[in-house]
Amino acid sequence: MSVLASIFNCNEQLVLDELARQTKELTFTDEQLSDMACLALNKVPAKYIKHSVDRVFYMDEGECAELDKLVKSSVTEALEFVRDSEEDEEGHANNRFGRGS
């Protein structure tokens, strides 16, 4: 077994769970969901562990609450960014460079 097979970034699952929660009633393509996940993950620090229970030992309640807040806001921002980008492509809003379509 390789080292990489025995470790994982526990924050990835937190972001994916939050993304699923925030998009449950919405419709997005797999590509859009992947974009949102990447955008959100880039705002959340990586936390590599070997076992899920390891997270409990390395973070106190305050750190867990801060991480939860960061994950929620990062996913919300990513969702809004993808929505805004979609509107840009449809010509309903100005593009990222401030010019109309």
N, C-alpha and C positions, 0 to 999 in steps of 0.2 A: 504494500500500500504506500502510495506517495504521500509526502507531507501535505500537499495541497488537497488531497482527498480527505484528509482528517481534520481540516479546519474550515471555518466559514465565517462570513461577515454577518453577524446576527442582526445588524441594522437593515440589511436587505429585506428580511422577512417583515420587519416592522413597517418599512415603507410600502411593501407590496400589500400588506394587510390594510394599511390606511388608504392606499390607492383604491383597493376594492371597496372599502367602506364609502369613500367619497364619490365613487363613480357607479355605485350600485343601481341607482335609478336613471343613469345617463347612458347614452350610446356613443361608443368610441370604437374606432378600428383597433386591431392589435398593434398596428404601427404607432398610432397615437398613444396608446397605453404604454408601449415601450418607450416612446419619447418622454412621457410624463415620469416614468420610473427612473430613467436616466437623469433627467433634470433634477428630480427630488433627491436622488442618491448622491449627486454631486454636491449637494448642500448639507449632507449629513455625514459626520465623520465615520470612517470605517471602524468597526470594532470586531476584531477577529477572535474567535474562541473555538474550543474543541467540542464543547458540549453545551447545550442550551442552558443548563443550570449554572454554567460558569458566569453568565451575565449577572446573576443575582449576587455573586461573591465579589464582583468588581465594581458594582455601582450601588450607592445608597439610594434611599427613596427620593431625595432631592435631585440627584443626577438622573434617575429614571423619569421623574416628572419633567425635567428640562428637556431630556431627549424626546419624550412623547410630544411636548409642545413644538420642538424643532421639526419633528417628523410631520406633524399635522400642518404646520405652516409651509413647509417645503413642498408637500404634496398639493396643498391649495394653490401655491404660487405656480407650480408646474401645470396644474390643470388650467388655471387662468391663462398662462402663456400659450398653451396649445389651443385653447379656445380662441384667443385673440389672433393667433397665427392662422387659424382656419377662417376667421372672419376676414383677415387680410387677403387671403387667397380668393375668397368669394367676392371681394370688392366692397364689403360692407364697412370697412374701416381703413384708415391710413395704414400703409405698410410700415415696417420697422424703421425706415429711413425718413419718415415724416412726409412722404409724398403720397398723394392720392392715387388710386388705381386708374 
